[in-house]
Amino acid sequence: MSKGVSSQDLLKVLVKVRDLRAYAVRKNLDPWAVRQGLLIALEIDTLAALRRGVPRENLVIFDMAAKENIQVYTH
């Protein structure tokens, strides 16, 4: 988990993403469309943060820290 991120909130978000994946399977949606949608959502979130004045460097630092912690959830 990245610094400052609530583990409870992160878990809630991961449950929603899992539910989205399950919905996609039930509705026979193209899994690549789901992946593309998630990437677009991240880009939109990035643009919104930049427009609110969050420095790009802060986003890069956060993303790097979050990626370092991904192994906790994938292994």
LINQUILIN-V244811 format. One line per field, one symbol per residue. ss: DSSP state (@ for helix, = for strand, . for the rest). Layout:
ss->???
//
This chain:
ss->......@@@@@@@@@@@@@@@@@@@@....@@@@@@@@@@@@@@@@@@@@@....@@@@@@@@@@@@@.@@@@@.
//
